[in-house]
Structure formats: structure tokens, C-alpha cells
């Protein structure tokens, strides 16, 4: 009789322990879901703030340049990543529908990277797209990639200067609008950032 009571008491204790473990597990699981949800919601809010801040930084980069054409790298040297292609963006403030054309070449006199073991011929090969043309509607604030640089992974640091001539109009009515010197500095990325991005 005592052994039957002991078995029943052991079974009740085991079932109570199981219930306590299940209740604690469910509580921890719910708390985990709440924690993950709060982290995800916070991350969404932060990413929105980062997007707004990035837009402000881009606007600041363009506002350093003035006139009918604004380009990143005009007046401020901008860092670009090595080991990948980087587009050179410009924005046009057309008051009426106009046709624009851009010719880009390496400015060897202003490119300090030439003093760090890069030949002029090699530097020219890094500029893989050097012309752009297109029709711009009035008040179009969209960014146009006018050129593309492809800088090798292990390139030395130093400035790359691009001389850009902007033309307005077509055919016989085409006129030189402006000339700009855009400056870019190649920077090597960290191993983790390069792997993830």
C-alpha cells in the first residue's frame, strides 16, 4: 500500500514539475517574442531615421556645388570604395526641357594618386564610362550617373580628379555650359563590411 502511495505521490510531483516547466517555458517564449518585436520595431524606426539622414547628407554633398549642374565631388573630396564600380552622380536644375551632354576625363595634374605608383595609363583604365547625355525635364531633381569609376582592390590612397565638361543643347545649338573638377579618394573597406556588403 505504501509503495502505491509513493508511486502516486511521485507521479503527482512529476506532473506538477512538468506543468511548472511548461508554464515557465511559455512565459519565457512570450517574453522572447515581445523582446524580438520591440527590437524589430526599434530597428525599423532607426532605419527610417538613417534614410532621412542619408538624404540630408546627399543634399549637402550636392549643395557644395552650385549652378545649373551640381555634382558630388565638386568642392569636397568624396571617399569611394575600392574593389567595386562607383557611379559619379550629378543633378541638373533645368528651368525648361533641355538636352545635356557630359564628357569626363582624368585630370592628371590634379590627381595625386599618380604620385603613389599608379601610372597615367592605368588610371585612365579605371574610368570605364566617360560620356553621358540625356534630356532633362524642368524641375527634375533626380540624380543622373554621368560616369563610372572601377578602382582595383589594392589601389593606393590619393585623390582622383575628373575634369567634366557639360554641354547644353543639340547639334549646332550645343554650347559649353560649365566645366567642373570632381575629386574622389579611394578607400579600402574593412573585411567584414566588404564581405557583408
PyMOL commands that set and color helices and strands:
alter all, ss='L'
color gray80, all
select helices_A, chain A and resi 2-63+112-116+120-126+171-173+191-196
alter helices_A, ss='H'
color red, helices_A
select strands_A, chain A and resi 69-71+78-81+85-92+98-106+127-129+131-136+143-150+159-168+175-187
alter strands_A, ss='S'
color yellow, strands_A
deselect
rebuild
show_as cartoon
